[in-house]
Structure formats: C-alpha cells, structure tokens
Amino acid sequence: MNVVGEQIASARTSRGLSVEDVAASTRLRPVIIEAIESNDFSLSGGDAYVIGHLRMIADAVGLDGDALVDDYKRH
C-alpha cells in the first residue's frame, strides 16, 4: 500500500486538480496540503487535526477517508 501522502498526490493529479484547487475546496492552506503529500504531518498540529485534514482532503480528491485514516494510523 502506498503511503498516505502518495495516495493523495496520485488521486489529486489523476483528477487534474492542483494543490490550490484542493486548498480552495478544503479551506486548508496549500502549504499544509503539500506537507501532507510529502508525508510530513507536523504542520497539521496533532493527530486529531491530521485525521480531520485527511478526511477533508480525501473527500476533495475522491478517496475513501476512512481507509486513508486507517493507513495513516498504521504508518
């Protein structure tokens, strides 16, 4: 299984979305999305926020939020 950030980046690009598109639909700053796509969760401010961010991003890029959160928790 791909790591979380790679799954998000792959889904985003396969849908033709930019980081800015995802930022606009989630209201997250682009720098946070870019960090998450690089598997850097330090800008999210803790696990509870990471999980919320992952669910919002998953919805924006067409991924299963529950599966993405489960992958995050496993790694």
HTML snippet that shows the backbone in 3Dmol.js (N, CA, C, O; Angstrom):
<script src="https://3Dmol.org/build/3Dmol-min.js"></script>
<div id="view" style="width:600px;height:400px;position:relative"></div>
<script>
const pdb = `
ATOM      1  N   MET A   1       0.849  -1.191   0.000  1.00  0.00           N
ATOM      2  CA  MET A   1       0.000   0.000   0.000  1.00  0.00           C
ATOM      3  C   MET A   1       0.884   1.242   0.000  1.00  0.00           C
ATOM      4  O   MET A   1       1.881   1.316   0.719  1.00  0.00           O
ATOM      5  N   ASN A   2       0.506   2.194  -0.807  1.00  0.00           N
ATOM      6  CA  ASN A   2       1.227   3.473  -0.844  1.00  0.00           C
ATOM      7  C   ASN A   2       1.074   4.189   0.486  1.00  0.00           C
ATOM      8  O   ASN A   2       0.083   4.014   1.196  1.00  0.00           O
ATOM      9  N   VAL A   3       2.051   4.978   0.800  1.00  0.00           N
ATOM     10  CA  VAL A   3       1.895   5.807   1.989  1.00  0.00           C
ATOM     11  C   VAL A   3       0.853   6.883   1.712  1.00  0.00           C
ATOM     12  O   VAL A   3       0.545   7.189   0.560  1.00  0.00           O
ATOM     13  N   VAL A   4       0.330   7.437   2.763  1.00  0.00           N
ATOM     14  CA  VAL A   4      -0.813   8.343   2.683  1.00  0.00           C
ATOM     15  C   VAL A   4      -0.581   9.508   1.723  1.00  0.00           C
ATOM     16  O   VAL A   4      -1.418   9.780   0.863  1.00  0.00           O
ATOM     17  N   GLY A   5       0.531  10.185   1.864  1.00  0.00           N
ATOM     18  CA  GLY A   5       0.799  11.346   1.019  1.00  0.00           C
ATOM     19  C   GLY A   5       0.835  11.012  -0.455  1.00  0.00           C
ATOM     20  O   GLY A   5       0.337  11.774  -1.284  1.00  0.00           O
ATOM     21  N   GLU A   6       1.429   9.867  -0.785  1.00  0.00           N
ATOM     22  CA  GLU A   6       1.493   9.455  -2.186  1.00  0.00           C
ATOM     23  C   GLU A   6       0.104   9.135  -2.728  1.00  0.00           C
ATOM     24  O   GLU A   6      -0.193   9.431  -3.886  1.00  0.00           O
ATOM     25  N   GLN A   7      -0.741   8.538  -1.906  1.00  0.00           N
ATOM     26  CA  GLN A   7      -2.115   8.259  -2.339  1.00  0.00           C
ATOM     27  C   GLN A   7      -2.851   9.554  -2.664  1.00  0.00           C
ATOM     28  O   GLN A   7      -3.548   9.650  -3.674  1.00  0.00           O
ATOM     29  N   ILE A   8      -2.687  10.537  -1.803  1.00  0.00           N
ATOM     30  CA  ILE A   8      -3.369  11.823  -2.008  1.00  0.00           C
ATOM     31  C   ILE A   8      -2.851  12.504  -3.270  1.00  0.00           C
ATOM     32  O   ILE A   8      -3.637  12.952  -4.106  1.00  0.00           O
ATOM     33  N   ALA A   9      -1.531  12.582  -3.408  1.00  0.00           N
ATOM     34  CA  ALA A   9      -0.947  13.246  -4.577  1.00  0.00           C
ATOM     35  C   ALA A   9      -1.374  12.557  -5.863  1.00  0.00           C
ATOM     36  O   ALA A   9      -1.696  13.222  -6.848  1.00  0.00           O
ATOM     37  N   SER A  10      -1.379  11.235  -5.860  1.00  0.00           N
ATOM     38  CA  SER A  10      -1.770  10.473  -7.046  1.00  0.00           C
ATOM     39  C   SER A  10      -3.237  10.722  -7.404  1.00  0.00           C
ATOM     40  O   SER A  10      -3.569  10.954  -8.567  1.00  0.00           O
ATOM     41  N   ALA A  11      -4.107  10.673  -6.399  1.00  0.00           N
ATOM     42  CA  ALA A  11      -5.532  10.912  -6.652  1.00  0.00           C
ATOM     43  C   ALA A  11      -5.768  12.338  -7.137  1.00  0.00           C
ATOM     44  O   ALA A  11      -6.574  12.570  -8.038  1.00  0.00           O
ATOM     45  N   ARG A  12      -5.066  13.281  -6.539  1.00  0.00           N
ATOM     46  CA  ARG A  12      -5.232  14.689  -6.921  1.00  0.00           C
ATOM     47  C   ARG A  12      -4.821  14.902  -8.373  1.00  0.00           C
ATOM     48  O   ARG A  12      -5.561  15.503  -9.151  1.00  0.00           O
ATOM     49  N   THR A  13      -3.638  14.408  -8.734  1.00  0.00           N
ATOM     50  CA  THR A  13      -3.155  14.636 -10.101  1.00  0.00           C
ATOM     51  C   THR A  13      -3.966  13.848 -11.126  1.00  0.00           C
ATOM     52  O   THR A  13      -4.164  14.317 -12.246  1.00  0.00           O
ATOM     53  N   SER A  14      -4.436  12.658 -10.755  1.00  0.00           N
ATOM     54  CA  SER A  14      -5.234  11.886 -11.720  1.00  0.00           C
ATOM     55  C   SER A  14      -6.580  12.554 -12.003  1.00  0.00           C
ATOM     56  O   SER A  14      -7.191  12.303 -13.042  1.00  0.00           O
ATOM     57  N   ARG A  15      -7.037  13.394 -11.093  1.00  0.00           N
ATOM     58  CA  ARG A  15      -8.280  14.143 -11.304  1.00  0.00           C
ATOM     59  C   ARG A  15      -8.026  15.515 -11.910  1.00  0.00           C
ATOM     60  O   ARG A  15      -8.957  16.289 -12.133  1.00  0.00           O
ATOM     61  N   GLY A  16      -6.762  15.808 -12.173  1.00  0.00           N
ATOM     62  CA  GLY A  16      -6.423  17.084 -12.783  1.00  0.00           C
ATOM     63  C   GLY A  16      -6.549  18.264 -11.830  1.00  0.00           C
ATOM     64  O   GLY A  16      -6.752  19.397 -12.267  1.00  0.00           O
ATOM     65  N   LEU A  17      -6.430  18.010 -10.544  1.00  0.00           N
ATOM     66  CA  LEU A  17      -6.558  19.072  -9.546  1.00  0.00           C
ATOM     67  C   LEU A  17      -5.186  19.587  -9.132  1.00  0.00           C
ATOM     68  O   LEU A  17      -4.228  18.822  -9.027  1.00  0.00           O
ATOM     69  N   SER A  18      -5.107  20.862  -8.903  1.00  0.00           N
ATOM     70  CA  SER A  18      -3.879  21.450  -8.362  1.00  0.00           C
ATOM     71  C   SER A  18      -3.988  21.474  -6.837  1.00  0.00           C
ATOM     72  O   SER A  18      -5.062  21.261  -6.275  1.00  0.00           O
ATOM     73  N   VAL A  19      -2.872  21.734  -6.188  1.00  0.00           N
ATOM     74  CA  VAL A  19      -2.885  21.907  -4.736  1.00  0.00           C
ATOM     75  C   VAL A  19      -3.821  23.061  -4.384  1.00  0.00           C
ATOM     76  O   VAL A  19      -4.539  22.996  -3.387  1.00  0.00           O
ATOM     77  N   GLU A  20      -3.815  24.097  -5.185  1.00  0.00           N
ATOM     78  CA  GLU A  20      -4.675  25.260  -4.934  1.00  0.00           C
ATOM     79  C   GLU A  20      -6.155  24.899  -5.054  1.00  0.00           C
ATOM     80  O   GLU A  20      -6.986  25.423  -4.312  1.00  0.00           O
ATOM     81  N   ASP A  21      -6.487  24.001  -5.993  1.00  0.00           N
ATOM     82  CA  ASP A  21      -7.877  23.537  -6.111  1.00  0.00           C
ATOM     83  C   ASP A  21      -8.324  22.843  -4.829  1.00  0.00           C
ATOM     84  O   ASP A  21      -9.415  23.095  -4.317  1.00  0.00           O
ATOM     85  N   VAL A  22      -7.467  21.968  -4.323  1.00  0.00           N
ATOM     86  CA  VAL A  22      -7.791  21.236  -3.096  1.00  0.00           C
ATOM     87  C   VAL A  22      -7.853  22.202  -1.916  1.00  0.00           C
ATOM     88  O   VAL A  22      -8.717  22.075  -1.049  1.00  0.00           O
ATOM     89  N   ALA A  23      -6.947  23.157  -1.886  1.00  0.00           N
ATOM     90  CA  ALA A  23      -6.951  24.155  -0.813  1.00  0.00           C
ATOM     91  C   ALA A  23      -8.260  24.948  -0.825  1.00  0.00           C
ATOM     92  O   ALA A  23      -8.838  25.220   0.227  1.00  0.00           O
ATOM     93  N   ALA A  24      -8.713  25.308  -2.004  1.00  0.00           N
ATOM     94  CA  ALA A  24      -9.956  26.081  -2.109  1.00  0.00           C
ATOM     95  C   ALA A  24     -11.157  25.274  -1.626  1.00  0.00           C
ATOM     96  O   ALA A  24     -12.051  25.825  -0.982  1.00  0.00           O
ATOM     97  N   SER A  25     -11.189  23.980  -1.928  1.00  0.00           N
ATOM     98  CA  SER A  25     -12.352  23.181  -1.531  1.00  0.00           C
ATOM     99  C   SER A  25     -12.299  22.733  -0.082  1.00  0.00           C
ATOM    100  O   SER A  25     -13.338  22.433   0.506  1.00  0.00           O
ATOM    101  N   THR A  26     -11.114  22.682   0.505  1.00  0.00           N
ATOM    102  CA  THR A  26     -10.992  22.237   1.898  1.00  0.00           C
ATOM    103  C   THR A  26     -10.778  23.391   2.874  1.00  0.00           C
ATOM    104  O   THR A  26     -10.962  23.235   4.081  1.00  0.00           O
ATOM    105  N   ARG A  27     -10.394  24.536   2.349  1.00  0.00           N
ATOM    106  CA  ARG A  27     -10.032  25.711   3.151  1.00  0.00           C
ATOM    107  C   ARG A  27      -8.758  25.489   3.977  1.00  0.00           C
ATOM    108  O   ARG A  27      -8.516  26.179   4.967  1.00  0.00           O
ATOM    109  N   LEU A  28      -7.959  24.520   3.552  1.00  0.00           N
ATOM    110  CA  LEU A  28      -6.641  24.308   4.160  1.00  0.00           C
ATOM    111  C   LEU A  28      -5.625  25.117   3.373  1.00  0.00           C
ATOM    112  O   LEU A  28      -5.785  25.329   2.171  1.00  0.00           O
ATOM    113  N   ARG A  29      -4.580  25.569   4.053  1.00  0.00           N
ATOM    114  CA  ARG A  29      -3.532  26.303   3.357  1.00  0.00           C
ATOM    115  C   ARG A  29      -2.778  25.345   2.429  1.00  0.00           C
ATOM    116  O   ARG A  29      -2.548  24.192   2.796  1.00  0.00           O
ATOM    117  N   PRO A  30      -2.394  25.801   1.241  1.00  0.00           N
ATOM    118  CA  PRO A  30      -1.650  24.938   0.315  1.00  0.00           C
ATOM    119  C   PRO A  30      -0.406  24.319   0.936  1.00  0.00           C
ATOM    120  O   PRO A  30      -0.067  23.177   0.627  1.00  0.00           O
ATOM    121  N   VAL A  31       0.280  25.055   1.808  1.00  0.00           N
ATOM    122  CA  VAL A  31       1.493  24.527   2.418  1.00  0.00           C
ATOM    123  C   VAL A  31       1.189  23.282   3.264  1.00  0.00           C
ATOM    124  O   VAL A  31       2.015  22.372   3.335  1.00  0.00           O
ATOM    125  N   ILE A  32       0.029  23.232   3.896  1.00  0.00           N
ATOM    126  CA  ILE A  32      -0.352  22.052   4.679  1.00  0.00           C
ATOM    127  C   ILE A  32      -0.615  20.873   3.759  1.00  0.00           C
ATOM    128  O   ILE A  32      -0.194  19.753   4.048  1.00  0.00           O
ATOM    129  N   ILE A  33      -1.300  21.113   2.662  1.00  0.00           N
ATOM    130  CA  ILE A  33      -1.577  20.037   1.704  1.00  0.00           C
ATOM    131  C   ILE A  33      -0.275  19.509   1.116  1.00  0.00           C
ATOM    132  O   ILE A  33      -0.088  18.297   1.006  1.00  0.00           O
ATOM    133  N   GLU A  34       0.616  20.403   0.742  1.00  0.00           N
ATOM    134  CA  GLU A  34       1.908  19.985   0.197  1.00  0.00           C
ATOM    135  C   GLU A  34       2.695  19.171   1.218  1.00  0.00           C
ATOM    136  O   GLU A  34       3.328  18.178   0.861  1.00  0.00           O
ATOM    137  N   ALA A  35       2.663  19.578   2.475  1.00  0.00           N
ATOM    138  CA  ALA A  35       3.372  18.834   3.512  1.00  0.00           C
ATOM    139  C   ALA A  35       2.772  17.439   3.678  1.00  0.00           C
ATOM    140  O   ALA A  35       3.507  16.457   3.777  1.00  0.00           O
ATOM    141  N   ILE A  36       1.462  17.347   3.709  1.00  0.00           N
ATOM    142  CA  ILE A  36       0.810  16.046   3.852  1.00  0.00           C
ATOM    143  C   ILE A  36       1.143  15.151   2.667  1.00  0.00           C
ATOM    144  O   ILE A  36       1.384  13.957   2.842  1.00  0.00           O
ATOM    145  N   GLU A  37       1.160  15.713   1.466  1.00  0.00           N
ATOM    146  CA  GLU A  37       1.521  14.919   0.286  1.00  0.00           C
ATOM    147  C   GLU A  37       2.964  14.420   0.370  1.00  0.00           C
ATOM    148  O   GLU A  37       3.319  13.438  -0.280  1.00  0.00           O
ATOM    149  N   SER A  38       3.790  15.089   1.163  1.00  0.00           N
ATOM    150  CA  SER A  38       5.175  14.662   1.380  1.00  0.00           C
ATOM    151  C   SER A  38       5.303  13.821   2.650  1.00  0.00           C
ATOM    152  O   SER A  38       6.409  13.554   3.121  1.00  0.00           O
ATOM    153  N   ASN A  39       4.160  13.409   3.196  1.00  0.00           N
ATOM    154  CA  ASN A  39       4.115  12.609   4.426  1.00  0.00           C
ATOM    155  C   ASN A  39       4.721  13.328   5.617  1.00  0.00           C
ATOM    156  O   ASN A  39       5.292  12.704   6.511  1.00  0.00           O
ATOM    157  N   ASP A  40       4.591  14.650   5.620  1.00  0.00           N
ATOM    158  CA  ASP A  40       5.016  15.475   6.744  1.00  0.00           C
ATOM    159  C   ASP A  40       3.744  16.010   7.392  1.00  0.00           C
ATOM    160  O   ASP A  40       3.087  16.895   6.843  1.00  0.00           O
ATOM    161  N   PHE A  41       3.402  15.477   8.548  1.00  0.00           N
ATOM    162  CA  PHE A  41       2.158  15.840   9.215  1.00  0.00           C
ATOM    163  C   PHE A  41       2.375  16.853  10.331  1.00  0.00           C
ATOM    164  O   PHE A  41       1.449  17.160  11.081  1.00  0.00           O
ATOM    165  N   SER A  42       3.590  17.372  10.443  1.00  0.00           N
ATOM    166  CA  SER A  42       3.932  18.270  11.547  1.00  0.00           C
ATOM    167  C   SER A  42       3.195  19.605  11.491  1.00  0.00           C
ATOM    168  O   SER A  42       2.990  20.229  12.532  1.00  0.00           O
ATOM    169  N   LEU A  43       2.798  20.052  10.322  1.00  0.00           N
ATOM    170  CA  LEU A  43       2.102  21.338  10.206  1.00  0.00           C
ATOM    171  C   LEU A  43       0.626  21.254  10.575  1.00  0.00           C
ATOM    172  O   LEU A  43      -0.045  22.275  10.722  1.00  0.00           O
ATOM    173  N   SER A  44       0.126  20.027  10.723  1.00  0.00           N
ATOM    174  CA  SER A  44      -1.299  19.854  10.999  1.00  0.00           C
ATOM    175  C   SER A  44      -1.661  20.055  12.462  1.00  0.00           C
ATOM    176  O   SER A  44      -2.831  20.281  12.772  1.00  0.00           O
ATOM    177  N   GLY A  45      -0.703  19.981  13.362  1.00  0.00           N
ATOM    178  CA  GLY A  45      -0.974  20.301  14.755  1.00  0.00           C
ATOM    179  C   GLY A  45      -1.489  19.165  15.615  1.00  0.00           C
ATOM    180  O   GLY A  45      -2.247  19.408  16.553  1.00  0.00           O
ATOM    181  N   GLY A  46      -1.105  17.943  15.328  1.00  0.00           N
ATOM    182  CA  GLY A  46      -1.510  16.815  16.172  1.00  0.00           C
ATOM    183  C   GLY A  46      -2.423  15.851  15.449  1.00  0.00           C
ATOM    184  O   GLY A  46      -3.015  16.181  14.422  1.00  0.00           O
ATOM    185  N   ASP A  47      -2.530  14.649  16.003  1.00  0.00           N
ATOM    186  CA  ASP A  47      -3.272  13.574  15.346  1.00  0.00           C
ATOM    187  C   ASP A  47      -4.734  13.907  15.056  1.00  0.00           C
ATOM    188  O   ASP A  47      -5.242  13.581  13.983  1.00  0.00           O
ATOM    189  N   ALA A  48      -5.404  14.545  15.993  1.00  0.00           N
ATOM    190  CA  ALA A  48      -6.817  14.864  15.768  1.00  0.00           C
ATOM    191  C   ALA A  48      -6.977  15.769  14.549  1.00  0.00           C
ATOM    192  O   ALA A  48      -7.899  15.586  13.755  1.00  0.00           O
ATOM    193  N   TYR A  49      -6.083  16.740  14.401  1.00  0.00           N
ATOM    194  CA  TYR A  49      -6.139  17.639  13.251  1.00  0.00           C
ATOM    195  C   TYR A  49      -5.729  16.918  11.969  1.00  0.00           C
ATOM    196  O   TYR A  49      -6.332  17.128  10.917  1.00  0.00           O
ATOM    197  N   VAL A  50      -4.705  16.070  12.056  1.00  0.00           N
ATOM    198  CA  VAL A  50      -4.277  15.303  10.879  1.00  0.00           C
ATOM    199  C   VAL A  50      -5.442  14.486  10.346  1.00  0.00           C
ATOM    200  O   VAL A  50      -5.706  14.486   9.144  1.00  0.00           O
ATOM    201  N   ILE A  51      -6.137  13.793  11.235  1.00  0.00           N
ATOM    202  CA  ILE A  51      -7.260  12.960  10.816  1.00  0.00           C
ATOM    203  C   ILE A  51      -8.336  13.803  10.146  1.00  0.00           C
ATOM    204  O   ILE A  51      -8.885  13.403   9.119  1.00  0.00           O
ATOM    205  N   GLY A  52      -8.638  14.949  10.708  1.00  0.00           N
ATOM    206  CA  GLY A  52      -9.619  15.842  10.081  1.00  0.00           C
ATOM    207  C   GLY A  52      -9.159  16.330   8.724  1.00  0.00           C
ATOM    208  O   GLY A  52      -9.941  16.368   7.773  1.00  0.00           O
ATOM    209  N   HIS A  53      -7.891  16.703   8.632  1.00  0.00           N
ATOM    210  CA  HIS A  53      -7.348  17.160   7.353  1.00  0.00           C
ATOM    211  C   HIS A  53      -7.391  16.039   6.318  1.00  0.00           C
ATOM    212  O   HIS A  53      -7.757  16.270   5.166  1.00  0.00           O
ATOM    213  N   LEU A  54      -7.019  14.833   6.726  1.00  0.00           N
ATOM    214  CA  LEU A  54      -7.034  13.706   5.789  1.00  0.00           C
ATOM    215  C   LEU A  54      -8.443  13.445   5.268  1.00  0.00           C
ATOM    216  O   LEU A  54      -8.627  13.176   4.081  1.00  0.00           O
ATOM    217  N   ARG A  55      -9.423  13.521   6.137  1.00  0.00           N
ATOM    218  CA  ARG A  55     -10.814  13.286   5.701  1.00  0.00           C
ATOM    219  C   ARG A  55     -11.269  14.366   4.707  1.00  0.00           C
ATOM    220  O   ARG A  55     -11.912  14.055   3.705  1.00  0.00           O
ATOM    221  N   MET A  56     -10.936  15.621   4.983  1.00  0.00           N
ATOM    222  CA  MET A  56     -11.320  16.708   4.067  1.00  0.00           C
ATOM    223  C   MET A  56     -10.630  16.555   2.720  1.00  0.00           C
ATOM    224  O   MET A  56     -11.256  16.709   1.671  1.00  0.00           O
ATOM    225  N   ILE A  57      -9.339  16.253   2.754  1.00  0.00           N
ATOM    226  CA  ILE A  57      -8.588  16.102   1.509  1.00  0.00           C
ATOM    227  C   ILE A  57      -9.079  14.888   0.738  1.00  0.00           C
ATOM    228  O   ILE A  57      -9.223  14.947  -0.483  1.00  0.00           O
ATOM    229  N   ALA A  58      -9.339  13.786   1.438  1.00  0.00           N
ATOM    230  CA  ALA A  58      -9.846  12.583   0.776  1.00  0.00           C
ATOM    231  C   ALA A  58     -11.128  12.890   0.024  1.00  0.00           C
ATOM    232  O   ALA A  58     -11.299  12.467  -1.119  1.00  0.00           O
ATOM    233  N   ASP A  59     -12.018  13.616   0.654  1.00  0.00           N
ATOM    234  CA  ASP A  59     -13.280  13.982   0.011  1.00  0.00           C
ATOM    235  C   ASP A  59     -13.030  14.823  -1.233  1.00  0.00           C
ATOM    236  O   ASP A  59     -13.694  14.645  -2.255  1.00  0.00           O
ATOM    237  N   ALA A  60     -12.078  15.733  -1.144  1.00  0.00           N
ATOM    238  CA  ALA A  60     -11.789  16.639  -2.260  1.00  0.00           C
ATOM    239  C   ALA A  60     -11.164  15.926  -3.457  1.00  0.00           C
ATOM    240  O   ALA A  60     -11.360  16.343  -4.598  1.00  0.00           O
ATOM    241  N   VAL A  61     -10.411  14.851  -3.203  1.00  0.00           N
ATOM    242  CA  VAL A  61      -9.706  14.166  -4.300  1.00  0.00           C
ATOM    243  C   VAL A  61     -10.323  12.819  -4.654  1.00  0.00           C
ATOM    244  O   VAL A  61      -9.797  12.099  -5.502  1.00  0.00           O
ATOM    245  N   GLY A  62     -11.437  12.475  -4.010  1.00  0.00           N
ATOM    246  CA  GLY A  62     -12.152  11.257  -4.365  1.00  0.00           C
ATOM    247  C   GLY A  62     -11.626   9.975  -3.737  1.00  0.00           C
ATOM    248  O   GLY A  62     -11.796   8.892  -4.298  1.00  0.00           O
ATOM    249  N   LEU A  63     -10.995  10.090  -2.587  1.00  0.00           N
ATOM    250  CA  LEU A  63     -10.524   8.901  -1.877  1.00  0.00           C
ATOM    251  C   LEU A  63     -11.471   8.569  -0.729  1.00  0.00           C
ATOM    252  O   LEU A  63     -12.275   9.403  -0.313  1.00  0.00           O
ATOM    253  N   ASP A  64     -11.366   7.348  -0.225  1.00  0.00           N
ATOM    254  CA  ASP A  64     -12.124   6.908   0.939  1.00  0.00           C
ATOM    255  C   ASP A  64     -11.431   7.445   2.189  1.00  0.00           C
ATOM    256  O   ASP A  64     -10.328   7.012   2.522  1.00  0.00           O
ATOM    257  N   GLY A  65     -12.064   8.372   2.870  1.00  0.00           N
ATOM    258  CA  GLY A  65     -11.477   9.000   4.050  1.00  0.00           C
ATOM    259  C   GLY A  65     -11.168   8.019   5.156  1.00  0.00           C
ATOM    260  O   GLY A  65     -10.128   8.127   5.805  1.00  0.00           O
ATOM    261  N   ASP A  66     -12.059   7.054   5.386  1.00  0.00           N
ATOM    262  CA  ASP A  66     -11.827   6.065   6.444  1.00  0.00           C
ATOM    263  C   ASP A  66     -10.598   5.224   6.144  1.00  0.00           C
ATOM    264  O   ASP A  66      -9.780   4.980   7.030  1.00  0.00           O
ATOM    265  N   ALA A  67     -10.464   4.777   4.899  1.00  0.00           N
ATOM    266  CA  ALA A  67      -9.310   3.963   4.511  1.00  0.00           C
ATOM    267  C   ALA A  67      -8.021   4.775   4.621  1.00  0.00           C
ATOM    268  O   ALA A  67      -6.993   4.251   5.052  1.00  0.00           O
ATOM    269  N   LEU A  68      -8.070   6.031   4.240  1.00  0.00           N
ATOM    270  CA  LEU A  68      -6.887   6.886   4.316  1.00  0.00           C
ATOM    271  C   LEU A  68      -6.467   7.084   5.774  1.00  0.00           C
ATOM    272  O   LEU A  68      -5.279   7.023   6.092  1.00  0.00           O
ATOM    273  N   VAL A  69      -7.429   7.320   6.650  1.00  0.00           N
ATOM    274  CA  VAL A  69      -7.123   7.486   8.074  1.00  0.00           C
ATOM    275  C   VAL A  69      -6.557   6.185   8.640  1.00  0.00           C
ATOM    276  O   VAL A  69      -5.610   6.213   9.426  1.00  0.00           O
ATOM    277  N   ASP A  70      -7.127   5.048   8.249  1.00  0.00           N
ATOM    278  CA  ASP A  70      -6.595   3.758   8.714  1.00  0.00           C
ATOM    279  C   ASP A  70      -5.148   3.578   8.275  1.00  0.00           C
ATOM    280  O   ASP A  70      -4.317   3.111   9.054  1.00  0.00           O
ATOM    281  N   ASP A  71      -4.840   3.947   7.031  1.00  0.00           N
ATOM    282  CA  ASP A  71      -3.450   3.850   6.543  1.00  0.00           C
ATOM    283  C   ASP A  71      -2.541   4.762   7.351  1.00  0.00           C
ATOM    284  O   ASP A  71      -1.423   4.379   7.695  1.00  0.00           O
ATOM    285  N   TYR A  72      -3.014   5.965   7.655  1.00  0.00           N
ATOM    286  CA  TYR A  72      -2.226   6.903   8.462  1.00  0.00           C
ATOM    287  C   TYR A  72      -1.915   6.292   9.832  1.00  0.00           C
ATOM    288  O   TYR A  72      -0.778   6.339  10.302  1.00  0.00           O
ATOM    289  N   LYS A  73      -2.930   5.727  10.455  1.00  0.00           N
ATOM    290  CA  LYS A  73      -2.754   5.151  11.787  1.00  0.00           C
ATOM    291  C   LYS A  73      -1.806   3.956  11.780  1.00  0.00           C
ATOM    292  O   LYS A  73      -1.097   3.716  12.757  1.00  0.00           O
ATOM    293  N   ARG A  74      -1.793   3.208  10.679  1.00  0.00           N
ATOM    294  CA  ARG A  74      -0.892   2.049  10.562  1.00  0.00           C
ATOM    295  C   ARG A  74       0.562   2.471  10.364  1.00  0.00           C
ATOM    296  O   ARG A  74       1.474   1.730  10.732  1.00  0.00           O
ATOM    297  N   HIS A  75       0.785   3.636   9.797  1.00  0.00           N
ATOM    298  CA  HIS A  75       2.156   4.052   9.484  1.00  0.00           C
ATOM    299  C   HIS A  75       2.548   5.170  10.333  1.00  0.00           C
ATOM    300  O   HIS A  75       3.669   5.666  10.223  1.00  0.00           O
TER     301      HIS A  75
END
`;
const viewer = $3Dmol.createViewer("view");
viewer.addModel(pdb, "pdb");
viewer.setStyle({}, {cartoon: {color: "spectrum"}});
viewer.zoomTo();
viewer.render();
</script>
